[in-house]
Structure formats: structure tokens, C-alpha cells
Amino acid sequence: MALIGKIRKNSWLLVVLIGLGLGGFVIMDMFSGQQSIFGSQQTILGEIEGKKVDINEFNRVESILYSGASGNNIFGNRNALWNYFVEEAIISDEAEELGLGVSDKELLDLEFGSNDRLSPLIKARYTNPNNPVAVDREQLNQIKGILDGGKAQMKQMIESGQLNRNFPYFWAQQEQEIKKERLQAKLLTMVEKAMYTPNWMAEMIANDQNAKVDFAYVQVPYEKIADNEVSLSDDDFQKYLNENKARFWQDEETRNVEFVVFNVKPSAKDSADIRKQIADLIPAFEAAEDDSLFVRNNFGTISQFWLDETGVPAAIKDTIFKVPVGSVYGPYLDADAYNAAKVLDRQMMPDSAKSRHILIAATTPEEFKAAEKTIDSLKTLLETGRAVFDTLAAKFSQDPGSAQKGGVYDYTPVNQFVPEYNDIIFYKGEIGKLYSVRTQFGVHLIEPMGRKGTVKPRVRLATISQKIIPSEETQETVLDQANNFLDENQSVEAMVKAVAARDDLELETSPPLKQNDFAVGSLGAGSASRDIVKWAFGTSPTLPEPSVGDVSPEVYSFQAPDQFYVNKYVVVGLKSIQEPGLPSVESIRDQIEPDVMKVKKGEMIAAQIAGKTDLPSIATQFQTKVDTAKNISFAGAFIPGIGSEPKVVATAFKIDLNTVSKPVAGNTGVFSVMPTYKPTAQAPVNIAQVRQADQNANRAQIRARLMPAVKKLADIEDHRSRFF
């Protein structure tokens, strides 16, 4: 009771303590858990028209669809998957409002129906390995059988290793994709059917197509004025931007970075060391009894082909045909690798050979044993004269390419058949004799029938190779150079000055980068490029957000494609930030300068032409000529020998006959135009055809343009840069 009394007397203390306690809970909630007081969940990747995309769900679908993906594919896959989530959310809302859906029967048809009913996704993912344009019906039937068997059978197949554990989840996700694609196709079809060209528009199009004009003209190319004769001001750039707002308007923020690349190249010592590695292997290579094993252990290759002098590297063609079989030649340099080649065999062969055969297909030991027995029987029939080859080939051969031609393959170049077949018909077998040969396809009965062409030496080679790459020491040396450059240049301004003072470095500027980009100009796509973008936008988890002019404190390393070494180090600075809307002159100056230069030159040329109404004198003034254009269509606006010039053609239609126009700044220069003939346009008689052609053209654009337009209007919050 005493404590309660004290609290009553000091009630203000209770209020403070309660306030502090509640405040603690609030602060904890701000910085922990899935929900912050600012209303954004830590696991929300984005929100499309009020539908939240959770990172856990996104990752789950990614693992289902793209398991095993690596390298740059990861970023492309994530981008494609995000677009799927966006489109699925938009399309499902639209479909629900319109009462569109995909029934279970329709879904089954899209998955397993006739070819004209199959979903494009099924056609793309289940192609016949022997015919890429056909669907693999055998695989689809197997899948249908698995699904029809129910969950119990599927579980049993997974547990026995007959079915991938990921299959049920993959197929369920694929069904969602198929439904989305089907609903999208229905929406597109509805919009396509709504595209209509009314009579008045069809008549206008027909009149434009029929309207023709002949005119004389003088073209003064913009190159007539040298760039150094033109002075451009900020007002010129701003005027150009204002006149081309739609072209340069940006819906989202972009940033530009400037970067310096320090390329990592093998040193002379690196090259010598790699040459020695190959040289040290040559004695063991020459002595090896199992060439396949030796080559496999030393990352080499054994050629299955017979090579003539045109097929071997230039560095060895004068030697490799002279050294004894079994000897090794090398090290020799070919492209960017040191190699050593062992001559496995050498034979004299003609250019081509003719043969016929009977194939009994086999894949298992039992099948091969049975095939050999059949081939022996057929061989006996032929050798005893009790049967003829073409009859037996037609009846027994399982080679669809030759069975109905008596088993004959006409004169065929070397290396077109599997090695065992090739060797029999080109040098091992005698013309007219029969040989039983076993290959990967089964057992063949082969008869060499003829050889022709130049007989020349050919070799089979085993090769070991080592690519010339920078050593770790060389990579560290270049990294030190990049770090020293970074230490000495802590701002973009300093980077610019430092590069200007050196001949061995170049400063590059990226195109405008968006927050979720994963490619940076000439650096290409990849994790390092993605890290640069994240730093530039201040979403890097380890680096502070930069201001314009800052240089990243990190040197970025880029790995050579399909190699395990760094081939470049990059120092990066933030050049500019462009807010949504019309870019500033400074941020876009380099990009638009050629266009602004052309506008300014056009004004200068037009000023020199102003007031002149005689084409020959204008041509003489600029050392060019008067030319003519005949039968030019208003709709086409194309001048032969010049290209597309809609402003010029429109002017020729607009002004009176035999009147010289004011200067017209076109795409390729400044023009003075004088129309010489305007025939009366014929009344359109094919309005129905014109309407249909215009409708078809408009409808063809729907599939490419509808979804981007809908996305632009949708309410989309994209937080991907917080996660990757």
C-alpha cells in the first residue's frame, strides 16, 4: 500500500515510465520484425496495383523456374520474373473485371491438347530433340501419365529417384504461367478486334498514297559547315530539349557514372611459365599408353576427325605430317594458348567415298548381341548369293536415311560418319567386301563401293592446351595500380585530370543507369556491374550513398567469361543524377550535341540561302547540284538516293508549282525545293483494301505495345534494389 501511495503522489513519474516503455516498444518495432512504423514491410519486394510481392515468394518461384542458373543469367532471369509478377497482377485484375478466365478443361488442352491448341510455353519448353520445330509428344505423354497417377504415385516416383523432387512445384508454377499467358492473349485479341479504321480515315490514307509530286531540289549537306565553325550555347541545348520533350522525358531517376578500366593482361613471365608447363608434360605425353586418360587428366582433347593440312593449326602444318606416329610436337602457340599435339595415327585418304550399309539399331548389351547375330546372318546371305543388298537394306535396315535407297550413301566427304564407319569406307576396307562394324548406333553391315578425289595424308591428333592467362601475381600488380589511382583521385574531377595526363588510361561514361540495371556500358552485365549500380544509387549494403562527384571507395573486379581470373579492375565515380522529368543540359549535353550541332548548322545554311529563289545559284553557292525527284508519294516521303525526308516532301506538296521554297532543314541537309508537276490524284477505288491493311498494321502493333502502355499507367512500387 505504501508503494501505491508513493505512485499516486508521483503520478507524473508513472506517466513518464509508461511513456518510456511504450516508446521502447515502438522503437523496437521500427528497427526489428517484418513491419516498420513507416508502413513498409522488410520482405516486400514490390507492389503492383495494391498486390504485394513478397521476396520469399519471389525467391521460391525463382528457385523453381531457374534452379542451377549462374553468372549473368541470374540477373536476366530475375528481371524476367519481376516482369511476370507485374504482368500477372495487372492481367488478373483486368481479366476479373471483364469476366475472363481459364477453365480446367481449357488448361488441360493448353498443356496436352493438339498442336494448334498447345500453349506457346509448352511448345517452347518441350521441343523434340530430333526436330526443334516439333513438340516432344512422348515427353508430354509421360508427364500426363504422371499427373493422372495422382499424388501417391508422384511421391513414390520421387522417393525412388524416378522423378525430380522439384517437378510438382515446377508444374504448378508453369500452370500459373500458362493461365497468365492465355488471359493475356485473350485481352490482346479483344483490343486487336477493337481496332477499326473508319471510312473517312481510309479515304484520307488512300488519298495520301495516291498523291504524287515531281520536284527539283538542291540539297546542302550539313557537312558543308565544319564543326569548328559552329558555336553552341546552353540556350541552344535547352531550346532543343524543350522542342523534343517527349523524346527525352524520363519517367524514373537515372544516374551516370564515369569509370577508368585497368586491364589485366598476361606478362611475358606469365607466358613463359605457361609454355614451360606444356613443355614439362611432353615426355609423359609421348610415353603415355592411354592417351585418353592422359588428355583427360591434363584438360586436353582427342580429335575424332581426320585432319588434312587445312584442318590443323598453321603453326604445325609443315611439321605434323612428317613426325613419326606416336611423337609429340610442341609447345606451339595457337591463338592465345600454348599447345602440344600427339600424332595418334596417319593415313592416306581420298576426298570422298561411296558406301552402302544395313543398320540393326542397339543400345543395350542384349540388343547388341542380337544385332550381331542378325548382321552375321545377312552377311552370309549376301556372300552366298542368296540375297541382294538393296532388298535386305529395304527390309531390315533401321537407318531411315538410307534404307529405302538400298542402303547407299553416295560419295561423301571424310568425317561425315562416325569414326568406325568412316575408317572402313575410306582406308580400312576393300572395295566390294562386307564388314560387320559396331558403332554407337548399333551394328552395321558395310560395303565400301568406291573412292575418288585427291589422295592426301590425314592425321588424328591428341592435344593438350593451356590458355595464356595472367598469374595471381600479375593480377595483384594491376590491383595495386588501381588502388593507387583510387587513393590519389578521390573525386570525379581529379579522375578526369589524372586520365588527361596519362596516355595509358581512358575515362568512359556510362549511358543513363536505372536503379535495377545490371549492365554498365562497355563493362557489360554481371555482379560487378550490379554492385556499381547499387553504389551509384546508394543501395549498397556496405558503402555510403554518394553525391555527384564522389568516387566509390571500392575497386570493382571483373572476371573473364568462363575463366577463373580477374581480367579488369575498375575505378568508378558518380558523374550526374537526373531526376524524373526533362534532363538538365549538363547531364545530357554529350548525348544530344550532334543533334544540336545539326540544328545550328541548319540555321546557318538557311541564313545563307534566305531570299534566294533560283536553284542553280543556290547550288553554285554551295558547290553542289540541282537534282530532281519524280513521282514521290506523300505517304512514303522517300527521296531516291537521299532517304526519308518527310519535311521536304511535305513542303513540295504544300507550295505552288514552279515556286522555290524557303530553306527546309531535313534529315540529311538543308533543302530548297521547287515542285514541277502535281498530277491530279485519282479517286480511291480500293477503300476496303486500304481499311483492312491499316487495321492489320495497327493490330500488329498491339502485342508489342499494349503491355508496356498498361504498365506505364499502373501503380507500381519497385523495391528490388533493396534485395539484389
Order of alpha helices (4+ residues) and beta strands (2+ residues): alpha-alpha-beta-beta-alpha-alpha-alpha-alpha-beta-beta-alpha-alpha-alpha-alpha-beta-alpha-alpha-beta-alpha-alpha-beta-beta-beta-beta-alpha-alpha-beta-alpha-beta-beta-beta-alpha-alpha-beta-alpha-beta-beta-alpha-alpha-beta-beta-beta-alpha-beta-beta-alpha-beta
